[in-house]
Amino acid sequence: MTFSIVARSADGRLHGVAVASKFLAAGAVVPAAAAEVGALATQAHANLAYRPQGLALLRTGVAATDVVAGLVAADPEREHRQLGVVGASGPGASWTGPACLPWAGGRTGDGWAAQGNVLTGPEVVDALGEAWLAGAALPFAERLVAALRAGDEAGGDRRGRQSAGLLVVERGGGYGGTSDVLVDLRVDDHPDPIAELSRLLAVHTMLFGRPDPATLLDLTGAVAEEVAALLRALGHPVTDDGPEAALTSWAGLENLEERLVPGRIDPVVLTHLRGVAPHVPAPRSAT
């Protein structure tokens, strides 16, 4: 009773799953992914063993179509299962057992697979696929959520809404570079779970997104003066050496440490600092 999309980025560095359902905490059940290996979604009468088994097959280089074939062939309950798989290369693959409740089915393409059951109709998976293909200019995680939103707007789960989830992996992409889990967000029980998932992704991006080197500002001159004034207004003492130590202390308290760059400041951090500090007039030459 779920719809989902599993996908790979054009450069193969990112894999992810987005899912929504009239089911409590679908994000805890459906998705699995491994960096530079692949991703999968198990749903309908979900078989959670598919997650480690499918990723193990993908790690050995088995194509997505053959992963699906192997998993369902060994499963006596396959007629009740639904599965989507994408690997490190090639087209995605999807399986819908004939006993899945209608409407149920899937669509696949190069690097993606969309599937769902107990849907209002085939227009839901059509919309998932079309939105994925149309969203190539979006950041990968946003593209997955946009596809999920399109499926929901096309009718979604015909029983209603309850939960949504997003899992994205990238080698070394997790917090502090110490894991491969780039994004792992869940909305377990909410009247509009995809909208809430989108809000959480925006917060996640603000806090944990990597700074764009092209936009970084040197922490000198008018910029340094403004940052120092804002930090003082927030009660963070600034020494004669400049505002960097105080900025680091404040950013850690705000969970923005992933956006810190020595000697420079991310405009996202500066905007947030301006928003939380008492009003301090910016120097004329500050950006």
HELIX and SHEET records of a PDB file:
HELIX    1   1 ALA A   26  ALA A   28  5                                   3    
HELIX    2   2 TYR A   50  ARG A   59  1                                  10    
HELIX    3   3 ALA A   64  ALA A   73  1                                  10    
HELIX    4   4 ARG A   78  HIS A   80  5                                   3    
HELIX    5   5 GLU A  123  ALA A  134  1                                  12    
HELIX    6   6 PHE A  140  GLU A  153  1                                  14    
HELIX    7   7 TYR A  175  GLY A  177  5                                   3    
HELIX    8   8 PRO A  193  PHE A  208  1                                  16    
HELIX    9   9 PRO A  213  THR A  215  5                                   3    
HELIX   10  10 GLY A  221  ALA A  233  1                                  13    
HELIX   11  11 GLU A  244  LEU A  253  1                                  10    
HELIX   12  12 GLU A  257  ARG A  259  5                                   3    
HELIX   13  13 PRO A  267  VAL A  276  1                                  10    
SHEET    1   A 6 GLY A 105  GLY A 109  0                                        
SHEET    2   A 6 TRP A 112  GLY A 116 -1                                        
SHEET    3   A 6 THR A   2  ARG A   8 -1                                        
SHEET    4   A 6 LEU A  14  SER A  21 -1                                        
SHEET    5   A 6 SER A 163  GLU A 170 -1                                        
SHEET    6   A 6 VAL A 181  VAL A 187 -1                                        
SHEET    1   B 4 PRO A  31  ALA A  34  0                                        
SHEET    2   B 4 GLY A  38  ALA A  44 -1                                        
SHEET    3   B 4 ARG A  81  GLY A  87 -1                                        
SHEET    4   B 4 ALA A  93  THR A  96 -1                                        
SHEET    1   C 2 LEU A 217  ASP A 218  0                                        
SHEET    2   C 2 ARG A 264  ILE A 265 -1                                        
END                                                                             
